[in-house]
Amino acid sequence: MPLRIRLVLLTCVLVTGALISTGFAATNLLRHSLMNRVDSQLTSASHEISSSDFARGFRGLRGPGASPGGPPTSGAVGTTTDDPGPDAAAPSGAAPNGAAPNGAAPGAASPSAAAPTSGGRPVTPAAKCGTASFSDPTATTRRTLLPLPSDYLVQFSNAVGTQISRSSEPLNQGDCGPAIPTLSLAAVNALHGKPFTVPSSKGSERWRVVVSVMPNSTGSIAVATPLNGVDSTLNQLILFDVIIGAGVVIVLAGLSYIAVRHSLRPLVDVEHTAAAIAAGDLTRRVPQSDPRTEVGRLAGALNGMLSQIESAFRAREASEHEARTSEHRMRRFITDASHELRTPLTSIRGFAELYRMGAVPEESDVDRVMTRIEGESTRMGLLVDDLLLLARLDQQRPLEREIVDLATIASDAVHDAQAVAPSRDVQLQLSTHEPVLVIGDDARLRQVVGNLVTNALTHTPESSAITVGLSIDGSAAERFAVLEVADSGPGLSPKDAERIFERFYRVEESRTRANGGSGLGLSIVAALTAAHGGTAEVESELGVGSRFRIRLPLAEM
């Protein structure tokens, strides 16, 4: 399952749990508050009724048709029913039979007189609930004297808890009232006036009841009120909580999905970048975002890691390329060295076999053969010396360190060239009057300058001029001595100029020795210059000539 879906589901689960918890707590708090209000109203109504004149004048009335001292008859719902008997005194404040209560006009109809009749008797809610119903000439007076709310019910019971009378004017005429249990005076006293809940006589309604002892201790008074309003309010609250909660969860799920998708978009970029890098594109980077966020810090860390990985790969590629190049050079070096050594060895062996087989009988021929053998041996010795010198330089063996005057070395090299090739135009050009002093090995520096001049004499025509120049470069913080050997020969191609300092490299495509040389002279120049902390370079153009330049650090005096 995708991460965004899991986050949205987790958010919805948490919100749903929070809504359920808050709804449960709110419903319980509201139920408790409503029940406290109902109990307070019940307690107030019970106290008011218990202290009324009606309750004080109540003496355990009997129902109609009951013999004196016999058991009472159940009262009717919707009216006040009792049988005071011939000797019972009317409750204080009660009007004589047939008189209108509270100054009402004579002949005014009582509420029970307006009720429909059946067989000459009024039809009351008690008849619908299956209880006895009859008229009471004092009922109108008592209903008028009792300050009862419309949904309140009052039940009078004797000392043993048997119902004597019940008075109510219910809003719901189909409600049969509460099923109040039979409670003796001892049981009523044990309740301490605490309200309790009872079911309806018929139906699913609930009633809240509070019972108290009458002032004359001849019975008890139960005041009840239905809990339909409380239950309806709580049911509506639960319904509203469910509907609103479901809407909130749906809306929150949509908003969470959008927010999570937007927040995780940088992770999608990370995924795409990782896929591109896995495909071989090491230059890809994760788009930068706010570094104050977790995703922004992750992107920065990944970009740093990717940069290091790219650098490592580039370094490895460069190392592998250098290793392959070095291996190729080594193989070529071995091949060239073998070729260069085989040529004089073949010549020496050939002349020796001619002499051994008697093919040179003349004394002059013998001298010529010996001269050739000696020349090839000398060439082979020089080649071996050059190879040994390069091997020592590769091992970075220390050189002699002393103050060397490059002007003297350059002048001596020009004089040697003029002596070897008197017909060639070899000139010395000094561009500074300051002594050009470096720290190095005098013999090796003379070899460097000699190899450059010899290379110019060997590989340029007789008509080409050769100039040996010496100057000081002070453009940088560290000053350098610059020695140049320039010629006006045929020049080098860019490819040849790039590889001219490689060992055994020759410009001739056939790699023959027609012009002499082993191909190690310029390699020795580059190696000795590097050993002195300098650089060797060449500038050349075909048909114009070449300029070989070495740069060595000046000695600080």
Secondary structure, DSSP 8 states (H G I E B T S, - for coil): --HHHHHHHHHHHHHHHHHHHHHHHHHHHHHHHHHHHHHHHHHHHHHHHHTSHHHHT----B-TT--TTS------TTS---B--SS----TT---TT--GGG--TT---GGGGS-EETTEE--HHHHTT------TTHHHHHHHS---TT-EEEEEETT--EEEEEE--SSTT---B------HHHHHHHTT--EEEEBSSSS-EEEEEEEE-TTSSEEEEEEEE-HHHHHHHHHHHHHHHHHHHHHHHHHHHHHHHHHHHHTHHHHHHHHHHHHHHTT-TT-------TTSHHHHHHHHHHHHHHHHHHHHHHHHHHHHHHHHHHHHHHHHHHHHHHHHHHHHHHHHHHHHHHHTT---SHHHHHHHHHHHHHHHHHHHHHHHHHHHHHHHHTT-----EEEEHHHHHHHHHHHHHHH-TTS-EEEEE--SS--EEEE-HHHHHHHHHHHHHHHHHHS-TT--EEEEEEEE-SSSS-EEEEEEEE-SS---HHHHHHTTSTT--SSTT---TT---S-HHHHHHHHHHHTT-EEEEEEETTTEEEEEEEEEB---
